[in-house]
Amino acid sequence: MNRRKFIKLVSVGTMALMFGGCDSNEKSEAKIPERQSVSGGDKMKIVVINSSPHSETESTSRFLAQRFIAGAESSGHEIFVFDAANEETHPCHGCDMCGMNGDCVFSDAIQTKLMPKMVDADLLVLVTPLYYYGMSTQLKTVVDRFYARTYDLNNKKSMLMVTAYNSADWTMEAIVTHYETLVRYMHWQDVGRVLAIGCGSRRLVESSNFGNQAYNIGANL
């Protein structure tokens, strides 16, 4: 076998491993909470933060958000959706004018629209496509701005939903570690995760079981 053919075969095999089918495995199978185990049967205020720059009809992560919202609304919960990719937002400048417990110097959509809803929320849902094995810039901008209301955002419930093209078993390791660190620092209670690997297109994620996972978590809250 010549070198060119060998490289081609290796590349094809690697691509098949990295970008396999949009199917859950042991590491990506969501744990569905027992019905009403999170809410105790009470109506919850839920903030869903979308961060994909793609449209509602094209985005893979927005599809998961749509399915989660449908499930949560079927159980009577109140939903507020923030579109971090299409609102006016600014990154934290580290000026500390907020003192970790006040208004940000930027009177943008995070400050005026999102922050009051998050402070009042029972559950925060972080939704993102996987970009270079981390959250999108749009979501990271919002997360960094948590600083202004760190104490008010403590002791919430939280959830993570991520879609990725890659299907290797280590695909979600970095973002899950980041999320778990955030949960620990903010004293949050993690109530569920949907980690959709191998989902490189809307068609793939729609035909997978990940949408059902998102819906069932929302419905069982």
PyMOL CGO cylinders between C-alpha atoms (Angstrom):
from pymol import cmd
from pymol.cgo import CYLINDER

trace = [
    CYLINDER, 0.00, 0.00, 0.00, 1.44, 3.37, -0.98, 0.3, 1, 1, 1, 1, 1, 1,
    CYLINDER, 1.44, 3.37, -0.98, 1.68, 6.27, 1.46, 0.3, 1, 1, 1, 1, 1, 1,
    CYLINDER, 1.68, 6.27, 1.46, -1.10, 8.34, -0.12, 0.3, 1, 1, 1, 1, 1, 1,
    CYLINDER, -1.10, 8.34, -0.12, -3.61, 5.47, 0.02, 0.3, 1, 1, 1, 1, 1, 1,
    CYLINDER, -3.61, 5.47, 0.02, -2.62, 4.69, 3.63, 0.3, 1, 1, 1, 1, 1, 1,
    CYLINDER, -2.62, 4.69, 3.63, -3.17, 8.32, 4.72, 0.3, 1, 1, 1, 1, 1, 1,
    CYLINDER, -3.17, 8.32, 4.72, -6.54, 8.37, 2.96, 0.3, 1, 1, 1, 1, 1, 1,
    CYLINDER, -6.54, 8.37, 2.96, -7.68, 5.20, 4.71, 0.3, 1, 1, 1, 1, 1, 1,
    CYLINDER, -7.68, 5.20, 4.71, -6.51, 6.45, 8.11, 0.3, 1, 1, 1, 1, 1, 1,
    CYLINDER, -6.51, 6.45, 8.11, -8.25, 9.79, 7.54, 0.3, 1, 1, 1, 1, 1, 1,
    CYLINDER, -8.25, 9.79, 7.54, -11.52, 8.11, 6.59, 0.3, 1, 1, 1, 1, 1, 1,
    CYLINDER, -11.52, 8.11, 6.59, -11.35, 5.88, 9.66, 0.3, 1, 1, 1, 1, 1, 1,
    CYLINDER, -11.35, 5.88, 9.66, -10.64, 8.84, 11.93, 0.3, 1, 1, 1, 1, 1, 1,
    CYLINDER, -10.64, 8.84, 11.93, -13.51, 10.84, 10.47, 0.3, 1, 1, 1, 1, 1, 1,
    CYLINDER, -13.51, 10.84, 10.47, -15.86, 7.90, 10.96, 0.3, 1, 1, 1, 1, 1, 1,
    CYLINDER, -15.86, 7.90, 10.96, -14.83, 7.71, 14.62, 0.3, 1, 1, 1, 1, 1, 1,
    CYLINDER, -14.83, 7.71, 14.62, -15.01, 11.45, 15.24, 0.3, 1, 1, 1, 1, 1, 1,
    CYLINDER, -15.01, 11.45, 15.24, -18.19, 12.15, 13.31, 0.3, 1, 1, 1, 1, 1, 1,
    CYLINDER, -18.19, 12.15, 13.31, -20.27, 9.05, 13.74, 0.3, 1, 1, 1, 1, 1, 1,
    CYLINDER, -20.27, 9.05, 13.74, -23.99, 8.82, 14.17, 0.3, 1, 1, 1, 1, 1, 1,
    CYLINDER, -23.99, 8.82, 14.17, -26.03, 11.12, 16.39, 0.3, 1, 1, 1, 1, 1, 1,
    CYLINDER, -26.03, 11.12, 16.39, -26.72, 8.42, 18.96, 0.3, 1, 1, 1, 1, 1, 1,
    CYLINDER, -26.72, 8.42, 18.96, -26.34, 8.39, 22.71, 0.3, 1, 1, 1, 1, 1, 1,
    CYLINDER, -26.34, 8.39, 22.71, -23.90, 6.10, 24.46, 0.3, 1, 1, 1, 1, 1, 1,
    CYLINDER, -23.90, 6.10, 24.46, -23.18, 5.44, 28.11, 0.3, 1, 1, 1, 1, 1, 1,
    CYLINDER, -23.18, 5.44, 28.11, -21.40, 8.78, 28.52, 0.3, 1, 1, 1, 1, 1, 1,
    CYLINDER, -21.40, 8.78, 28.52, -24.05, 10.84, 26.74, 0.3, 1, 1, 1, 1, 1, 1,
    CYLINDER, -24.05, 10.84, 26.74, -27.22, 9.16, 28.02, 0.3, 1, 1, 1, 1, 1, 1,
    CYLINDER, -27.22, 9.16, 28.02, -29.16, 11.72, 30.03, 0.3, 1, 1, 1, 1, 1, 1,
    CYLINDER, -29.16, 11.72, 30.03, -30.40, 10.90, 33.50, 0.3, 1, 1, 1, 1, 1, 1,
    CYLINDER, -30.40, 10.90, 33.50, -34.11, 11.71, 33.58, 0.3, 1, 1, 1, 1, 1, 1,
    CYLINDER, -34.11, 11.71, 33.58, -35.28, 12.91, 37.03, 0.3, 1, 1, 1, 1, 1, 1,
    CYLINDER, -35.28, 12.91, 37.03, -38.21, 11.26, 38.72, 0.3, 1, 1, 1, 1, 1, 1,
    CYLINDER, -38.21, 11.26, 38.72, -41.44, 13.13, 37.99, 0.3, 1, 1, 1, 1, 1, 1,
    CYLINDER, -41.44, 13.13, 37.99, -41.77, 16.26, 40.16, 0.3, 1, 1, 1, 1, 1, 1,
    CYLINDER, -41.77, 16.26, 40.16, -38.62, 15.34, 42.10, 0.3, 1, 1, 1, 1, 1, 1,
    CYLINDER, -38.62, 15.34, 42.10, -37.03, 18.69, 41.18, 0.3, 1, 1, 1, 1, 1, 1,
    CYLINDER, -37.03, 18.69, 41.18, -40.02, 21.02, 41.56, 0.3, 1, 1, 1, 1, 1, 1,
    CYLINDER, -40.02, 21.02, 41.56, -41.85, 19.16, 44.31, 0.3, 1, 1, 1, 1, 1, 1,
    CYLINDER, -41.85, 19.16, 44.31, -44.99, 19.66, 42.26, 0.3, 1, 1, 1, 1, 1, 1,
    CYLINDER, -44.99, 19.66, 42.26, -44.72, 23.46, 42.34, 0.3, 1, 1, 1, 1, 1, 1,
    CYLINDER, -44.72, 23.46, 42.34, -44.60, 25.74, 39.30, 0.3, 1, 1, 1, 1, 1, 1,
    CYLINDER, -44.60, 25.74, 39.30, -41.01, 26.72, 38.53, 0.3, 1, 1, 1, 1, 1, 1,
    CYLINDER, -41.01, 26.72, 38.53, -39.59, 29.84, 36.89, 0.3, 1, 1, 1, 1, 1, 1,
    CYLINDER, -39.59, 29.84, 36.89, -37.11, 28.68, 34.27, 0.3, 1, 1, 1, 1, 1, 1,
    CYLINDER, -37.11, 28.68, 34.27, -34.64, 30.75, 32.26, 0.3, 1, 1, 1, 1, 1, 1,
    CYLINDER, -34.64, 30.75, 32.26, -33.32, 29.13, 29.07, 0.3, 1, 1, 1, 1, 1, 1,
    CYLINDER, -33.32, 29.13, 29.07, -30.22, 30.78, 27.58, 0.3, 1, 1, 1, 1, 1, 1,
    CYLINDER, -30.22, 30.78, 27.58, -29.77, 29.95, 23.90, 0.3, 1, 1, 1, 1, 1, 1,
    CYLINDER, -29.77, 29.95, 23.90, -26.37, 30.81, 22.46, 0.3, 1, 1, 1, 1, 1, 1,
    CYLINDER, -26.37, 30.81, 22.46, -26.18, 29.34, 18.95, 0.3, 1, 1, 1, 1, 1, 1,
    CYLINDER, -26.18, 29.34, 18.95, -25.64, 31.89, 16.15, 0.3, 1, 1, 1, 1, 1, 1,
    CYLINDER, -25.64, 31.89, 16.15, -27.76, 29.72, 13.86, 0.3, 1, 1, 1, 1, 1, 1,
    CYLINDER, -27.76, 29.72, 13.86, -31.51, 30.09, 13.35, 0.3, 1, 1, 1, 1, 1, 1,
    CYLINDER, -31.51, 30.09, 13.35, -34.31, 28.35, 15.23, 0.3, 1, 1, 1, 1, 1, 1,
    CYLINDER, -34.31, 28.35, 15.23, -34.88, 26.04, 12.27, 0.3, 1, 1, 1, 1, 1, 1,
    CYLINDER, -34.88, 26.04, 12.27, -31.21, 25.21, 11.59, 0.3, 1, 1, 1, 1, 1, 1,
    CYLINDER, -31.21, 25.21, 11.59, -29.51, 25.09, 14.98, 0.3, 1, 1, 1, 1, 1, 1,
    CYLINDER, -29.51, 25.09, 14.98, -28.96, 21.73, 16.64, 0.3, 1, 1, 1, 1, 1, 1,
    CYLINDER, -28.96, 21.73, 16.64, -28.73, 23.15, 20.17, 0.3, 1, 1, 1, 1, 1, 1,
    CYLINDER, -28.73, 23.15, 20.17, -31.84, 25.30, 19.71, 0.3, 1, 1, 1, 1, 1, 1,
    CYLINDER, -31.84, 25.30, 19.71, -33.70, 22.12, 18.81, 0.3, 1, 1, 1, 1, 1, 1,
    CYLINDER, -33.70, 22.12, 18.81, -32.83, 20.66, 22.20, 0.3, 1, 1, 1, 1, 1, 1,
    CYLINDER, -32.83, 20.66, 22.20, -34.00, 23.88, 23.85, 0.3, 1, 1, 1, 1, 1, 1,
    CYLINDER, -34.00, 23.88, 23.85, -37.29, 23.71, 21.95, 0.3, 1, 1, 1, 1, 1, 1,
    CYLINDER, -37.29, 23.71, 21.95, -37.89, 20.14, 23.08, 0.3, 1, 1, 1, 1, 1, 1,
    CYLINDER, -37.89, 20.14, 23.08, -37.01, 20.93, 26.70, 0.3, 1, 1, 1, 1, 1, 1,
    CYLINDER, -37.01, 20.93, 26.70, -39.31, 23.96, 26.70, 0.3, 1, 1, 1, 1, 1, 1,
    CYLINDER, -39.31, 23.96, 26.70, -42.17, 21.90, 25.26, 0.3, 1, 1, 1, 1, 1, 1,
    CYLINDER, -42.17, 21.90, 25.26, -41.71, 19.35, 28.03, 0.3, 1, 1, 1, 1, 1, 1,
    CYLINDER, -41.71, 19.35, 28.03, -41.47, 21.94, 30.80, 0.3, 1, 1, 1, 1, 1, 1,
    CYLINDER, -41.47, 21.94, 30.80, -44.52, 23.84, 29.54, 0.3, 1, 1, 1, 1, 1, 1,
    CYLINDER, -44.52, 23.84, 29.54, -46.51, 20.59, 29.44, 0.3, 1, 1, 1, 1, 1, 1,
    CYLINDER, -46.51, 20.59, 29.44, -45.96, 20.42, 33.20, 0.3, 1, 1, 1, 1, 1, 1,
    CYLINDER, -45.96, 20.42, 33.20, -47.03, 24.02, 33.76, 0.3, 1, 1, 1, 1, 1, 1,
    CYLINDER, -47.03, 24.02, 33.76, -43.66, 25.67, 34.33, 0.3, 1, 1, 1, 1, 1, 1,
    CYLINDER, -43.66, 25.67, 34.33, -43.01, 29.31, 33.37, 0.3, 1, 1, 1, 1, 1, 1,
    CYLINDER, -43.01, 29.31, 33.37, -40.30, 29.78, 30.73, 0.3, 1, 1, 1, 1, 1, 1,
    CYLINDER, -40.30, 29.78, 30.73, -38.22, 32.82, 29.77, 0.3, 1, 1, 1, 1, 1, 1,
    CYLINDER, -38.22, 32.82, 29.77, -35.90, 32.41, 26.78, 0.3, 1, 1, 1, 1, 1, 1,
    CYLINDER, -35.90, 32.41, 26.78, -32.88, 34.65, 26.22, 0.3, 1, 1, 1, 1, 1, 1,
    CYLINDER, -32.88, 34.65, 26.22, -31.21, 34.64, 22.80, 0.3, 1, 1, 1, 1, 1, 1,
    CYLINDER, -31.21, 34.64, 22.80, -27.60, 35.46, 23.66, 0.3, 1, 1, 1, 1, 1, 1,
    CYLINDER, -27.60, 35.46, 23.66, -26.53, 35.29, 20.02, 0.3, 1, 1, 1, 1, 1, 1,
    CYLINDER, -26.53, 35.29, 20.02, -28.93, 37.95, 18.78, 0.3, 1, 1, 1, 1, 1, 1,
    CYLINDER, -28.93, 37.95, 18.78, -29.27, 40.37, 21.68, 0.3, 1, 1, 1, 1, 1, 1,
    CYLINDER, -29.27, 40.37, 21.68, -27.01, 43.33, 22.38, 0.3, 1, 1, 1, 1, 1, 1,
    CYLINDER, -27.01, 43.33, 22.38, -24.45, 42.07, 24.90, 0.3, 1, 1, 1, 1, 1, 1,
    CYLINDER, -24.45, 42.07, 24.90, -21.04, 43.14, 26.15, 0.3, 1, 1, 1, 1, 1, 1,
    CYLINDER, -21.04, 43.14, 26.15, -18.29, 41.06, 27.76, 0.3, 1, 1, 1, 1, 1, 1,
    CYLINDER, -18.29, 41.06, 27.76, -17.32, 41.70, 31.37, 0.3, 1, 1, 1, 1, 1, 1,
    CYLINDER, -17.32, 41.70, 31.37, -14.52, 44.28, 31.58, 0.3, 1, 1, 1, 1, 1, 1,
    CYLINDER, -14.52, 44.28, 31.58, -13.45, 43.26, 35.07, 0.3, 1, 1, 1, 1, 1, 1,
    CYLINDER, -13.45, 43.26, 35.07, -13.93, 46.82, 36.34, 0.3, 1, 1, 1, 1, 1, 1,
    CYLINDER, -13.93, 46.82, 36.34, -15.60, 45.63, 39.57, 0.3, 1, 1, 1, 1, 1, 1,
    CYLINDER, -15.60, 45.63, 39.57, -17.98, 48.60, 39.60, 0.3, 1, 1, 1, 1, 1, 1,
    CYLINDER, -17.98, 48.60, 39.60, -20.79, 46.14, 40.36, 0.3, 1, 1, 1, 1, 1, 1,
    CYLINDER, -20.79, 46.14, 40.36, -19.05, 44.88, 43.47, 0.3, 1, 1, 1, 1, 1, 1,
    CYLINDER, -19.05, 44.88, 43.47, -20.42, 41.41, 42.66, 0.3, 1, 1, 1, 1, 1, 1,
    CYLINDER, -20.42, 41.41, 42.66, -23.80, 42.58, 43.90, 0.3, 1, 1, 1, 1, 1, 1,
    CYLINDER, -23.80, 42.58, 43.90, -25.05, 45.45, 41.75, 0.3, 1, 1, 1, 1, 1, 1,
    CYLINDER, -25.05, 45.45, 41.75, -25.70, 46.85, 38.32, 0.3, 1, 1, 1, 1, 1, 1,
    CYLINDER, -25.70, 46.85, 38.32, -23.23, 46.35, 35.51, 0.3, 1, 1, 1, 1, 1, 1,
    CYLINDER, -23.23, 46.35, 35.51, -21.76, 49.42, 33.80, 0.3, 1, 1, 1, 1, 1, 1,
    CYLINDER, -21.76, 49.42, 33.80, -23.27, 48.09, 30.56, 0.3, 1, 1, 1, 1, 1, 1,
    CYLINDER, -23.27, 48.09, 30.56, -27.01, 48.73, 30.26, 0.3, 1, 1, 1, 1, 1, 1,
    CYLINDER, -27.01, 48.73, 30.26, -27.41, 46.04, 27.62, 0.3, 1, 1, 1, 1, 1, 1,
    CYLINDER, -27.41, 46.04, 27.62, -29.79, 43.11, 27.22, 0.3, 1, 1, 1, 1, 1, 1,
    CYLINDER, -29.79, 43.11, 27.22, -27.99, 41.03, 29.85, 0.3, 1, 1, 1, 1, 1, 1,
    CYLINDER, -27.99, 41.03, 29.85, -28.43, 43.82, 32.40, 0.3, 1, 1, 1, 1, 1, 1,
    CYLINDER, -28.43, 43.82, 32.40, -31.98, 44.90, 31.54, 0.3, 1, 1, 1, 1, 1, 1,
    CYLINDER, -31.98, 44.90, 31.54, -33.66, 41.76, 30.18, 0.3, 1, 1, 1, 1, 1, 1,
    CYLINDER, -33.66, 41.76, 30.18, -31.81, 38.68, 31.40, 0.3, 1, 1, 1, 1, 1, 1,
    CYLINDER, -31.81, 38.68, 31.40, -30.42, 39.48, 34.83, 0.3, 1, 1, 1, 1, 1, 1,
    CYLINDER, -30.42, 39.48, 34.83, -33.76, 40.29, 36.54, 0.3, 1, 1, 1, 1, 1, 1,
    CYLINDER, -33.76, 40.29, 36.54, -35.21, 37.03, 35.18, 0.3, 1, 1, 1, 1, 1, 1,
    CYLINDER, -35.21, 37.03, 35.18, -32.21, 35.00, 36.33, 0.3, 1, 1, 1, 1, 1, 1,
    CYLINDER, -32.21, 35.00, 36.33, -32.25, 36.49, 39.82, 0.3, 1, 1, 1, 1, 1, 1,
    CYLINDER, -32.25, 36.49, 39.82, -35.93, 35.54, 40.12, 0.3, 1, 1, 1, 1, 1, 1,
    CYLINDER, -35.93, 35.54, 40.12, -35.55, 32.11, 38.49, 0.3, 1, 1, 1, 1, 1, 1,
    CYLINDER, -35.55, 32.11, 38.49, -35.59, 28.69, 40.10, 0.3, 1, 1, 1, 1, 1, 1,
    CYLINDER, -35.59, 28.69, 40.10, -33.75, 26.98, 37.24, 0.3, 1, 1, 1, 1, 1, 1,
    CYLINDER, -33.75, 26.98, 37.24, -31.13, 28.23, 34.75, 0.3, 1, 1, 1, 1, 1, 1,
    CYLINDER, -31.13, 28.23, 34.75, -30.66, 26.22, 31.54, 0.3, 1, 1, 1, 1, 1, 1,
    CYLINDER, -30.66, 26.22, 31.54, -27.42, 26.75, 29.60, 0.3, 1, 1, 1, 1, 1, 1,
    CYLINDER, -27.42, 26.75, 29.60, -27.71, 25.77, 25.93, 0.3, 1, 1, 1, 1, 1, 1,
    CYLINDER, -27.71, 25.77, 25.93, -24.76, 25.83, 23.55, 0.3, 1, 1, 1, 1, 1, 1,
    CYLINDER, -24.76, 25.83, 23.55, -23.14, 24.23, 20.54, 0.3, 1, 1, 1, 1, 1, 1,
    CYLINDER, -23.14, 24.23, 20.54, -19.69, 22.84, 21.30, 0.3, 1, 1, 1, 1, 1, 1,
    CYLINDER, -19.69, 22.84, 21.30, -17.03, 25.16, 19.87, 0.3, 1, 1, 1, 1, 1, 1,
    CYLINDER, -17.03, 25.16, 19.87, -13.43, 23.96, 20.24, 0.3, 1, 1, 1, 1, 1, 1,
    CYLINDER, -13.43, 23.96, 20.24, -14.59, 21.75, 23.11, 0.3, 1, 1, 1, 1, 1, 1,
    CYLINDER, -14.59, 21.75, 23.11, -16.03, 24.62, 25.12, 0.3, 1, 1, 1, 1, 1, 1,
    CYLINDER, -16.03, 24.62, 25.12, -19.16, 26.76, 25.24, 0.3, 1, 1, 1, 1, 1, 1,
    CYLINDER, -19.16, 26.76, 25.24, -19.87, 29.33, 22.54, 0.3, 1, 1, 1, 1, 1, 1,
    CYLINDER, -19.87, 29.33, 22.54, -18.56, 32.86, 22.91, 0.3, 1, 1, 1, 1, 1, 1,
    CYLINDER, -18.56, 32.86, 22.91, -22.14, 34.04, 23.16, 0.3, 1, 1, 1, 1, 1, 1,
    CYLINDER, -22.14, 34.04, 23.16, -22.82, 31.89, 26.23, 0.3, 1, 1, 1, 1, 1, 1,
    CYLINDER, -22.82, 31.89, 26.23, -19.43, 32.61, 27.81, 0.3, 1, 1, 1, 1, 1, 1,
    CYLINDER, -19.43, 32.61, 27.81, -20.20, 36.33, 27.57, 0.3, 1, 1, 1, 1, 1, 1,
    CYLINDER, -20.20, 36.33, 27.57, -23.36, 35.77, 29.64, 0.3, 1, 1, 1, 1, 1, 1,
    CYLINDER, -23.36, 35.77, 29.64, -21.61, 33.49, 32.14, 0.3, 1, 1, 1, 1, 1, 1,
    CYLINDER, -21.61, 33.49, 32.14, -18.84, 36.03, 32.75, 0.3, 1, 1, 1, 1, 1, 1,
    CYLINDER, -18.84, 36.03, 32.75, -21.49, 38.65, 33.48, 0.3, 1, 1, 1, 1, 1, 1,
    CYLINDER, -21.49, 38.65, 33.48, -22.82, 36.47, 36.31, 0.3, 1, 1, 1, 1, 1, 1,
    CYLINDER, -22.82, 36.47, 36.31, -20.11, 38.26, 38.30, 0.3, 1, 1, 1, 1, 1, 1,
    CYLINDER, -20.11, 38.26, 38.30, -22.33, 41.33, 38.78, 0.3, 1, 1, 1, 1, 1, 1,
    CYLINDER, -22.33, 41.33, 38.78, -24.92, 39.26, 40.66, 0.3, 1, 1, 1, 1, 1, 1,
    CYLINDER, -24.92, 39.26, 40.66, -22.85, 36.37, 41.95, 0.3, 1, 1, 1, 1, 1, 1,
    CYLINDER, -22.85, 36.37, 41.95, -24.57, 36.18, 45.32, 0.3, 1, 1, 1, 1, 1, 1,
    CYLINDER, -24.57, 36.18, 45.32, -28.09, 36.63, 43.90, 0.3, 1, 1, 1, 1, 1, 1,
    CYLINDER, -28.09, 36.63, 43.90, -27.45, 33.77, 41.46, 0.3, 1, 1, 1, 1, 1, 1,
    CYLINDER, -27.45, 33.77, 41.46, -26.22, 31.36, 44.12, 0.3, 1, 1, 1, 1, 1, 1,
    CYLINDER, -26.22, 31.36, 44.12, -28.28, 28.33, 45.12, 0.3, 1, 1, 1, 1, 1, 1,
    CYLINDER, -28.28, 28.33, 45.12, -30.20, 27.98, 41.85, 0.3, 1, 1, 1, 1, 1, 1,
    CYLINDER, -30.20, 27.98, 41.85, -30.98, 24.77, 40.02, 0.3, 1, 1, 1, 1, 1, 1,
    CYLINDER, -30.98, 24.77, 40.02, -29.19, 24.36, 36.71, 0.3, 1, 1, 1, 1, 1, 1,
    CYLINDER, -29.19, 24.36, 36.71, -29.08, 22.29, 33.54, 0.3, 1, 1, 1, 1, 1, 1,
    CYLINDER, -29.08, 22.29, 33.54, -26.68, 21.95, 30.60, 0.3, 1, 1, 1, 1, 1, 1,
    CYLINDER, -26.68, 21.95, 30.60, -27.55, 21.08, 26.99, 0.3, 1, 1, 1, 1, 1, 1,
    CYLINDER, -27.55, 21.08, 26.99, -24.81, 20.80, 24.36, 0.3, 1, 1, 1, 1, 1, 1,
    CYLINDER, -24.81, 20.80, 24.36, -24.65, 19.59, 20.76, 0.3, 1, 1, 1, 1, 1, 1,
    CYLINDER, -24.65, 19.59, 20.76, -21.44, 18.52, 19.02, 0.3, 1, 1, 1, 1, 1, 1,
    CYLINDER, -21.44, 18.52, 19.02, -20.35, 17.17, 15.65, 0.3, 1, 1, 1, 1, 1, 1,
    CYLINDER, -20.35, 17.17, 15.65, -17.66, 15.04, 17.25, 0.3, 1, 1, 1, 1, 1, 1,
    CYLINDER, -17.66, 15.04, 17.25, -18.74, 11.65, 18.58, 0.3, 1, 1, 1, 1, 1, 1,
    CYLINDER, -18.74, 11.65, 18.58, -15.56, 10.50, 20.33, 0.3, 1, 1, 1, 1, 1, 1,
    CYLINDER, -15.56, 10.50, 20.33, -16.07, 9.41, 23.93, 0.3, 1, 1, 1, 1, 1, 1,
    CYLINDER, -16.07, 9.41, 23.93, -14.04, 12.39, 25.20, 0.3, 1, 1, 1, 1, 1, 1,
    CYLINDER, -14.04, 12.39, 25.20, -15.99, 15.00, 23.22, 0.3, 1, 1, 1, 1, 1, 1,
    CYLINDER, -15.99, 15.00, 23.22, -17.81, 16.58, 26.17, 0.3, 1, 1, 1, 1, 1, 1,
    CYLINDER, -17.81, 16.58, 26.17, -15.15, 16.16, 28.86, 0.3, 1, 1, 1, 1, 1, 1,
    CYLINDER, -15.15, 16.16, 28.86, -13.88, 19.75, 28.90, 0.3, 1, 1, 1, 1, 1, 1,
    CYLINDER, -13.88, 19.75, 28.90, -17.25, 21.48, 28.83, 0.3, 1, 1, 1, 1, 1, 1,
    CYLINDER, -17.25, 21.48, 28.83, -18.69, 19.13, 31.46, 0.3, 1, 1, 1, 1, 1, 1,
    CYLINDER, -18.69, 19.13, 31.46, -15.72, 19.85, 33.73, 0.3, 1, 1, 1, 1, 1, 1,
    CYLINDER, -15.72, 19.85, 33.73, -16.25, 23.59, 33.23, 0.3, 1, 1, 1, 1, 1, 1,
    CYLINDER, -16.25, 23.59, 33.23, -19.95, 23.24, 33.97, 0.3, 1, 1, 1, 1, 1, 1,
    CYLINDER, -19.95, 23.24, 33.97, -19.34, 21.15, 37.09, 0.3, 1, 1, 1, 1, 1, 1,
    CYLINDER, -19.34, 21.15, 37.09, -16.87, 23.76, 38.35, 0.3, 1, 1, 1, 1, 1, 1,
    CYLINDER, -16.87, 23.76, 38.35, -19.46, 26.48, 37.74, 0.3, 1, 1, 1, 1, 1, 1,
    CYLINDER, -19.46, 26.48, 37.74, -22.09, 24.44, 39.60, 0.3, 1, 1, 1, 1, 1, 1,
    CYLINDER, -22.09, 24.44, 39.60, -19.74, 24.02, 42.53, 0.3, 1, 1, 1, 1, 1, 1,
    CYLINDER, -19.74, 24.02, 42.53, -18.73, 27.69, 42.67, 0.3, 1, 1, 1, 1, 1, 1,
    CYLINDER, -18.73, 27.69, 42.67, -22.29, 29.00, 42.34, 0.3, 1, 1, 1, 1, 1, 1,
    CYLINDER, -22.29, 29.00, 42.34, -23.72, 26.42, 44.79, 0.3, 1, 1, 1, 1, 1, 1,
    CYLINDER, -23.72, 26.42, 44.79, -26.13, 25.22, 42.14, 0.3, 1, 1, 1, 1, 1, 1,
    CYLINDER, -26.13, 25.22, 42.14, -28.04, 21.95, 42.01, 0.3, 1, 1, 1, 1, 1, 1,
    CYLINDER, -28.04, 21.95, 42.01, -27.50, 20.20, 38.68, 0.3, 1, 1, 1, 1, 1, 1,
    CYLINDER, -27.50, 20.20, 38.68, -30.82, 18.67, 37.62, 0.3, 1, 1, 1, 1, 1, 1,
    CYLINDER, -30.82, 18.67, 37.62, -29.90, 17.26, 34.21, 0.3, 1, 1, 1, 1, 1, 1,
    CYLINDER, -29.90, 17.26, 34.21, -27.70, 17.31, 31.13, 0.3, 1, 1, 1, 1, 1, 1,
    CYLINDER, -27.70, 17.31, 31.13, -28.25, 16.49, 27.48, 0.3, 1, 1, 1, 1, 1, 1,
    CYLINDER, -28.25, 16.49, 27.48, -24.92, 15.89, 25.73, 0.3, 1, 1, 1, 1, 1, 1,
    CYLINDER, -24.92, 15.89, 25.73, -25.72, 15.32, 22.07, 0.3, 1, 1, 1, 1, 1, 1,
    CYLINDER, -25.72, 15.32, 22.07, -22.62, 13.92, 20.39, 0.3, 1, 1, 1, 1, 1, 1,
    CYLINDER, -22.62, 13.92, 20.39, -22.28, 13.18, 16.68, 0.3, 1, 1, 1, 1, 1, 1,
    CYLINDER, -22.28, 13.18, 16.68, -25.00, 15.69, 15.79, 0.3, 1, 1, 1, 1, 1, 1,
    CYLINDER, -25.00, 15.69, 15.79, -23.53, 17.61, 12.89, 0.3, 1, 1, 1, 1, 1, 1,
    CYLINDER, -23.53, 17.61, 12.89, -26.82, 18.71, 11.35, 0.3, 1, 1, 1, 1, 1, 1,
    CYLINDER, -26.82, 18.71, 11.35, -30.39, 19.56, 12.30, 0.3, 1, 1, 1, 1, 1, 1,
    CYLINDER, -30.39, 19.56, 12.30, -31.63, 16.46, 10.50, 0.3, 1, 1, 1, 1, 1, 1,
    CYLINDER, -31.63, 16.46, 10.50, -29.35, 14.22, 12.55, 0.3, 1, 1, 1, 1, 1, 1,
    CYLINDER, -29.35, 14.22, 12.55, -30.33, 15.65, 15.93, 0.3, 1, 1, 1, 1, 1, 1,
    CYLINDER, -30.33, 15.65, 15.93, -34.03, 15.62, 15.06, 0.3, 1, 1, 1, 1, 1, 1,
    CYLINDER, -34.03, 15.62, 15.06, -33.85, 11.92, 14.24, 0.3, 1, 1, 1, 1, 1, 1,
    CYLINDER, -33.85, 11.92, 14.24, -31.88, 11.06, 17.38, 0.3, 1, 1, 1, 1, 1, 1,
    CYLINDER, -31.88, 11.06, 17.38, -33.07, 10.32, 20.91, 0.3, 1, 1, 1, 1, 1, 1,
    CYLINDER, -33.07, 10.32, 20.91, -31.54, 13.50, 22.32, 0.3, 1, 1, 1, 1, 1, 1,
    CYLINDER, -31.54, 13.50, 22.32, -34.69, 15.51, 21.68, 0.3, 1, 1, 1, 1, 1, 1,
    CYLINDER, -34.69, 15.51, 21.68, -36.69, 13.00, 23.70, 0.3, 1, 1, 1, 1, 1, 1,
    CYLINDER, -36.69, 13.00, 23.70, -34.16, 13.25, 26.52, 0.3, 1, 1, 1, 1, 1, 1,
    CYLINDER, -34.16, 13.25, 26.52, -34.55, 17.05, 26.60, 0.3, 1, 1, 1, 1, 1, 1,
    CYLINDER, -34.55, 17.05, 26.60, -38.36, 16.82, 26.49, 0.3, 1, 1, 1, 1, 1, 1,
    CYLINDER, -38.36, 16.82, 26.49, -38.52, 14.20, 29.25, 0.3, 1, 1, 1, 1, 1, 1,
    CYLINDER, -38.52, 14.20, 29.25, -36.29, 16.17, 31.59, 0.3, 1, 1, 1, 1, 1, 1,
    CYLINDER, -36.29, 16.17, 31.59, -38.49, 19.23, 31.10, 0.3, 1, 1, 1, 1, 1, 1,
    CYLINDER, -38.49, 19.23, 31.10, -41.70, 17.26, 31.56, 0.3, 1, 1, 1, 1, 1, 1,
    CYLINDER, -41.70, 17.26, 31.56, -40.45, 15.50, 34.70, 0.3, 1, 1, 1, 1, 1, 1,
    CYLINDER, -40.45, 15.50, 34.70, -39.22, 18.58, 36.55, 0.3, 1, 1, 1, 1, 1, 1,
]
cmd.load_cgo(trace, "trace")
